[in-house]
């Protein structure tokens, strides 16, 4: 790359023109190319800003080998598509805010940048201006004591145009995404710095708003609660003029930022006003900048190209992801869903039907008598109900070779089954996936309840059968033969293909299978108890059982019964930096997994990971995969990054000696 960063602009609207003007003041970059949907618009833009290369398609610009970085200035719904395509073309990316319509799209963009090793930043230009650096300095030195309340507003009154991007649902209109995103990003920064870090994520988000005739928020407000008792009040709108300022109230005073969002666009001075308790007059702190605001932003990109993301207080990848998550929660509070987010409208990553990638790392095993091979990793559907998010995660799992999903009648009050069914139908993959469902959870663990819940589950899933059906709990008060009889009835009716038990003892499974043999019936074919490198100190939920003890392992080895273990990675115990004797922020992690012997296992897993050049979590999952009996670990990634960091475990072969050493047995 030359010393000058050659820029291309995708989109030729108003914000593209603003960036082009700012780029002329950049000390590091020049505008080489512009692309529009039509050659006419590209030529007009090029003439206005003296752009030498003008393209009538976005693809043509991405094919230009002399373009180093692209500024994506399309409407919101097109950000994800072109950011991901730009990453694939190995272009560095500055993407206009919001980076996507939702958190799911943001995750896909970040993972595309990571996979293709390119720079990515969301274009919150105000975060690059020295005014924000000064604000961070004031907060760190406790200029107003302890921060208690943040008030941030960005709102304006636009002329109503139902087809325009500010009001059209199909274009991602409304105030929350267009300018409310500034307010959330500011609140999260202020709270984060006040708490001694950089960014804080709200622990509670409550929103209200007015949805106009086009179904987007014309004005809206939100209250965010952060750790430490910090509260933020946010207000936004596209049909309402408000006072666009930021006020921060602390125990010893307050801060006013009169021009928070577009500080001195053409260069010049802005001010921060500090009122301190005991001072008769407010202090006005003047911040000077000779450079165009968007020129500063372009230079911020160039300065951090080698690191692939900007440094705080500009927008880091984690900051962008957290901001989009908060915006999702705000929109969900007021019932705002975009057309593109509805299950029937969510495109696949490639725009073509889902297919396993040629380089997919997944491995497979068998669970007789199922005819279809089953992926060695099984993805959980619990906690997944928002279609854009579930589609992004499950599309990726499928394309990486995954074909088995775990759900249950009890998960999300039935909404998790409904979400999984929506995805399967929308993607047309029912004959290519294995569905594991569970029912008859305590206190409804009877043959009658089993039948009722199975029928409800099939209705929610909109399927005529599930491939693997498990009793979610056992009820020793019910003779085991009664369960075997009713499960065989459903087997003969074609509603299930294979059945088993979750949180059943080996002895009870043996009893069930002995009954089945005597009656000439099918027996239990699979077990789903906890199994992990970490010993389960205390069950996360009542009635849960582990199969990690020596007797259970010996039985599994002898019988070769497939095990589909839940919490196979001990719910994050082996994630780098998450668990340590002095880290007790997560009470469930502490209660269920903290013990001296588990910390010894963690230390050994870290050592082996260092030797093999992988993550500790990969060693923990490989421990489950490499047992001398068939295992199909259930994993519960909440993000694409978590999914991707699980997969390397498939390529790790642990010897019997290593398995014993990890488990403190040698």
N, C-alpha and C positions, 0 to 999 in steps of 0.2 A: 504494500500500500504506500502511496506517495505521502509526503508530509501534509498535504491538503486532503481533507476528507471530501470526497465527491458525493453530493447529495442528489437523490431523486425524490420527487414528490408524487405520491399516489393520491389523486383527487385534485380538483381544480376549483374548489369552492372558496368561501370567504376566509376560513381559518388557514387554508393553504396559502392564500395571498399574504396573510399576516406573517406566516412563518417565512415565506420567501423574502419579504421585506426585511425581517429580522436577520435572515441569513446573510444579507449583504453586509451586516455589521459584525459578522462572526470573524474571529481571528484565526479560525482553524478550518473553515469549510467554504465550499462554493457550490452553487446550484448548477448541476450539470444537466439534469433531465426532469421532465414533468410528464405525467401520464393522465389521461382522462378517458372517459368512456367513448368519446368521439374525437377524431382528429381535429375537427374545427375548434373544439373547446381547448384542446392542448395547444394548438397554434396560437389562439388568442391569448392564453396565459403566457406562453413563451414569448410572445411579442411584448407583452406588458412588462415582463421581468427579465427580458434578455436571456432566456434559457436556450442554450444551443441545441439540445436534443428534445424533441417533442413527439410523444407516442400517443396513438389513438387506442391503446389498450394497456392495461396494467401489466399483463404478462410480458409485453414487449419491453417495458422498462426493466422488469426483473431479469430479463435475458441480457441486458446491457452489462458487459463485464467490467466496464469502467465506473459503474455506480457502486460506491462502497456502502452507503447507508441510505435508507429510505425513511421518509416521513409519511405516515399513513394518515390521510385527512379525509377519509370517506365517512359517510354516516355510520353511526354506532353498529348496526347489524352486520356491517361488512368488515369490521376491524379484525375479527378472528380469522376469517378466510384469508385476508391478504397479509396479515402478520405471519401466519403459519406458512403461506407460500413464500413470503420474503425470507423467512428463516431457512426454508428448504433451498432457496436460491443462494444461500450464504451471504445475505445482506444484513448489515446491522440495522436495528429497528428503533425508531422513535415513533410510538403509536399514540395518536391523539386520545385524550381521555373521553369517556371511560374506555379502558383497554378492550372491553368486550361488553356484551349485554349482561353477563352474569359471571359468577365465580367459576363456573364450569368452563366457560370459554377462556377466562383468564388462565386457568390451570393448563389448558391445552396450548395456549400461546407460550407460556413460560417453559413448558416441557419441550416445545418445538425449538425454542431458543437454546435450551440446555443441550438437546440432542445434536443440534447443528453448530454448536459452539459459536454463537453470534451474540453481539450486544443487544440488549433490550431495555427500553425504559418507557414507562407511561408518561405522557407529556403534560404533567402538571408543572407548567413553567414557573409558577410562583414559588415552588419549592427549591428552585435553582437560584433565586434572587437573594442577595445578601441580607435582605430584611429578615428572612427566615433564620439565617445563621445567627443574627443578632437576637431574635426572639429566643432561640434555643439557649443562647448564652445567658439571657436574663432569667429564664426558668431554672437553669442549672445553678445559678448563684442565689436562688430563692429570693429574687427581687421583690416578690409579693408574698413571701412565706409559702405555706402549703396551698397548692391549687385545690379549689373546692368546686368551682363551676365554670364551664366554658359555654359561651354563647356565640354561635357562628351562623351567619346568614348570607346567602347568595341567591338573589331573586330579581326578576325583571318582568316587565309587561310587554309581551310581543303581540303583534297583531295576529288574530286567530286565522290560521290557515289549516284546514283539516288535512290537506295533502302534504303540508310542509313537514320537515323533519322534527320540529319541536312539538307537533301535535299528533302526528300519525303513529298509531300503535305499531304498524309494521316497520317503521323506521326507528323504533326505540325511543319515542318521544316522551316528554314530561320533564319536570324539573329535577327529580331525584338523580337521574342519570346524567342530565346535561350539566347542571351546576351544583346540585346537592352533593355530588361526589367531592367537590372542593371542601365542603363543610365537614364531611366525615373524615377526610384525610387530615384536615387541620386539627380536629378534635382528638384523633388518635395520636397525632404527633405531640400535642400539648400534654395529653395524659401520660404518654410514654416517657417524655422527658421529665415531667413532674414526679414520676415514679422511679426515676433514676436510670432509665434506659433510653430507648429511642422511640419506639412505637408501642402502644398498648392496644389490645383488642377488647372491645366492650363485652361485658359478661351478661348484659341485658340490652335489648333494643326494642323500643316500643314506638310505633309510628302511627300517625293519622294523616289524612289528606283528602283532597277533593278530586275525584276522577270525573273529568269532563265528558262531553258527548262522544269523543273519540276513544275513550277508555284509558287515557293517560292522566297522570297527576298534573293538574294545573297549578296547584299549590299544596304544599305538604310540610309537615313538621315531624321531628323525632326527638325522643329523649334516650340518651345512651348512658348506661351506668358502667363505670370502670372499676377495677380493683382500687382499694384505698379510699372508697367513698366518693370518688370524683364523678361528677355528673355533667353531661353536655346537653345543651338544647340547640337543635339544628332547625333551620327553616329555609325553604327553597320555593321556587315557583317560576313558571314561564308566563303567567297571566296576572302577576301581582308585583308591583314595585314595593320593595322593602329597603330597610337601611342595611346596606351590604358591608357590614363591619364584623370584626371579631372582638369580643370582650372576654377577658379571663379574670375571674375573681378568686383571690386567695385570702389566707388568714391575716395577711399584713398589708393588703392593698389590692389594686386592680391594674390590668393592662388593657389599653385600647389600641387596636390596629385599624386605623381609618381606611386604608387601601390594601386589604389583605390579598386580593385575588389577581389584580392586574397592576402590580406596583411599578409605576413609572415606565410604561411600555416603551417609550422612545428614549429612555434614559432620563436621569434627573434625580430628584430627592423624594423620599417618603419619610414618614415619621411613625414612631411608636411612642405612645403616651403612657407614662407610668405614674400612677397615683399610689403613694406610700402612706401608710398610717403615720400620723404625726408630722407630715410635711404639709405646709400651708399651700404650696403650689405644685401642680403636676409637673413632672419632668418630661420634656419633649426630646426624644432621641432621634436625631436625623441620620438617615442612611442614604449615602450618595452612590449613584452608579451612572457612569458615563455611557454604558452600553445598552443597546436595545434588549428588551426583556427576552425576546425569542433568540437573539444572538447569544445571550448568556446560556440559554437552554441548549443550543447547538454546540457550544463550546464545552458544556458539561458532558455531553455525549462523547465528544472527541477525547476529552481528558480521561475518560474511564473505559475507553474501548477495550483495552487489554484485560481489564477485570471483568468484562462482559456485562456488568451492571453498574449503575451509578452508586455512589456512596451517600449515606445519610448526610444532610436532610433531603436530598433529592430522592426520587422514588426507587427503592430497591424492589426486587421481585417479591419478597415476603410482604412488603408494605402494600404493593399492588394487590396481592391475593387477599390480604386482610381487609383492604378497603372494599373490594368487590363483594366479599362475604357480608360485610356490614350493609352495603347497599341492597343486597338480596334480602336481608332480614327486614330492612326498612320497607321495601316494596311488598314483601309478603304480608307485613302488618296491615297494609292498606288494600290488599287484594289485587295488586297490579301484576298481571302476567302478559307478556308480549306474545304476539302471534307466533313468532319464531321459537318460543319456548314450549309450545304445546306439543305433546308427544308425536302427533301425526306430522308435525312440521320440522322436527329437529333433523337436520341432515347428518349423514354419516361423516366421519372425518375426511374421507376421500370423495364424497359425493356419489359413490357407487355402493352397491350392496356390500354388506360386511363380508370379509373373507380373512382367513388366517394368513398372516404375512409369511413370506418365504423364509425370513430369518427369525420366526417366532421361536422362543426358547422353551416352550412348554413341553413337558414329558407326560406320559400317559400310563395308566394301569388299568386293571380290570376288576369289576365287582360282579362276579357271577350271581345270577344268570343274566345280567344286563349284557346285551350284545354290543353296545357302543363303548369304546374305550373312554375312560374318565380321566380328565386332567388331574395331575398330581396335586395341583393347588385348586382349592375350591373357594370362590369368593362369596362373602356374606352379604345378604340383602338387608340386614337389620340397620336401622337408622337412615335408610335411603328412600326418600319419597319424592324429592323435588326433581322433576323430569330432566331438566338440562344437566343437572349434576349426575344423576344415575346413568343417563345415556352416555355421558362423556366417560365415566368410569367403566361401565360395562362394555361399551364399544371397544375401548382399549384392551380390556381383559380378553374379549373374544378374539381380537385381531392378534393378540400375543399368544393365542393358542388355547386360552381357557375355555372350557365348555361346561363347567359344573357350577351351579348356583345353590346357595343354602338360604332357606327362609323358614318361617314358622307362622302358625296361626296366630300366635300371641304377639308377634313383632309389629309394633306401631299400630296396634288395634286393627290390624288387617290391611293397613295402608302400604306396608312393605310388599305384601303379596300382590296387591293391586298394581303397584309400581313395576314390579318384575313382570307381571303379565302384560302391562302396557309396552314395555320394552321388547319383549319376545314377539308380540304381535306386530309392532311397528317395524321391527327388523326382519320379520319373516324367517325366524331361525328355530322354530319349535323342534324340527326334526334333527337339529344339529346341537342341541343342548341337553344337559342332564339336570333335571330339577329335583333337588332334595328339599322336602317339606317335612315339617314336624307338627304334631298335634297332641291332644290329650295331656296338656300340661296340668299339673296340680293347681287347683283342687278338682279339676274336671278330668281326672284320669280314670275313666271307666270305658268299657266297650261301647256303651251307648254314646258317651261324649265323643269318643274317637270317631265314630261314624258321622255324628253331627258336624264336628269340626272339619273332617276331611271334605265333606260336601260343601261346607262354607268356603274352604280354601280353594277348591276347584272352581267355585263360582267367582271368587275374587281374582284368581289367576286367569279365568276364562280359558281353562284347559279341560280336556276330558280325562286326563290322567297326570300323575306325577311319577317320575322314574324311581325315586327312592322315597319311601315314607317311613318316618320314625316316630315312635312314641317319645314325646319330649321328656317325660318322666316315667318312673315306674310307680305302681301302687301295689305293694305286697299284700294288701287286703283282698285283692282280686286274684283268684286262681289264674295262674299264667296261661292255662289252656284256653280260657275265655278270650284273652287277647289274641292268641294264635288263631282261634276259630274265626274271629271277626276280621282279622287281617287277611286271612285266606279268602273270605267272602269277597273282599274288595279286590284281591288279586285275581280271582276268577272273573269278576265283573270288568276287569281291565282298567280299574281306577288307579292302581299302583302296579309297579313292575317288580320291585324288590322292597323288603321292609326290614327294619331293625329297631334298635333302641338307643336313645340318648340318655345318659346318666343311669344306665342299668349296670348292675354288678355282673361279672362273668358267671357267677353261680346261678343267677336268675336267668341269664341267657341260655346256659346249659340246660336248665330245667325246661325252658320253653322249647328248645330244639329236641330234647328227649321226647317231649309230648308230641311234637310234630312228627317225629320218626314213627312213633307208635301208631299215629292216626293216618300216616301216609300223606301228610300235609307239608307245605313249605315252611321252613323255619326262618329264624333270624339270619340275615346274610351280612349284616354290617353293624358296627358299634360306633357311637359318637360320644365318647367321654373326653374330659380334658387330658391332654398329653403334651408335655413341654419339657424342655431342659430344666426349667425352673420348677421346683416342687410347689404345688398349690398349698400354701400355708393355711388359708381359710377360703372356703368356697365363695365366689362372688355373689351367688344367688342360692337361696335355700334349695336343698335337694340335688345340688350338683355333685358329681363324682369325678374323680381322676383315675386314670389308668396308668400312671407313671410308676407305681410301686412295683417291686420285684415280682410279686405273685401275678399281678395283672400282665406284666410284660412277658412272663414265662407262659402264661395261658395264651396270649396273643401269638407268641412265637410257635407254640405247639399247634394251635388250631388254624393259624394263618388267616384268621378272620380279619377282613379289612377294617381299619380304624380311621374314622373321619374326625380327628380331634379338634375341639374348639379351644380358643385361646392358645393356639399352638405356639405363639410367640410371647406368651405370658403378658398379654395386653400392654406391650411396650416396655417390659422390664429390661430388654436387651437393646433398646434404642440408645444410641450414643448420648451420654450425658443426662438421660432421663431419670435413672435410678441410682441412688447412692445413699449410704446410711444417714447422711445429714440432709438429704433432699426429701422433704415430706409434704410437698404441695398437693400431691394427689393422694387423698386418703384411701381410695380403693386400691391403688397400687401398693401402698404401705400395708394395708390390712391383709391383702391376699398373697403378696409375693415377697415381702421383706422378711428375711431371716439370714442368719450367719452363713448357713450352707448355700443359700441361693446367691449371696454375694461372692462366695468362693467360686460358684459356677460361672457367675458373670465375669470374674477376673480371668478364669481359664478360657472362656469364650473370647474375651478380648485378646488374650495372648495368641490363641490359635488364629483369630482373624488377622492379627498383625502378621503372622507368619505366612498366611495364604493370600494376603493382600486384598481382603474383602471386609465388609462391615460385620460388626459383632452380631447384628440381627440376622445376617446371612448364615452364620455358624449356628445360631439357635434354631433356625428353621431347617437347616440341613440336618441337624441332629434328629429332628422328627422324621424327615424324609428318608434317612439312611438306616432306619431300624430293620431288624431281621424279620419283619412282618409288613404286610402292605399298609401304607399310610397315605391318606389324602387330606393333608392339613387344611382346615378352614382358616382363611385369612380375612381380616376386616379392614382393608385400607380405606381411609376417608378421603385421600387425595390421590391424584395420578402419581405424584412423587413417591408416596408410600407404596403404591402398587409396583412401581418400577424398582424400588430398592428391595422388594421381596424376591424378585425373579432370579437374581444371581445365585440364590440358594440351590436352584435346580441343577446347577453345574458343579456343585461341590460334592465330592465323594469322601465321606469320612470312613476311616477304617474301624474295625471293631475295637481296636486299642484306643483310638481317639474317642469313640463313643463312651467307653468306660472311663477314660480320663476326665472327660468333660463332666460326667455325672458323679465324680468323686469316688469311683469304684476301682481305680487303679492308680 
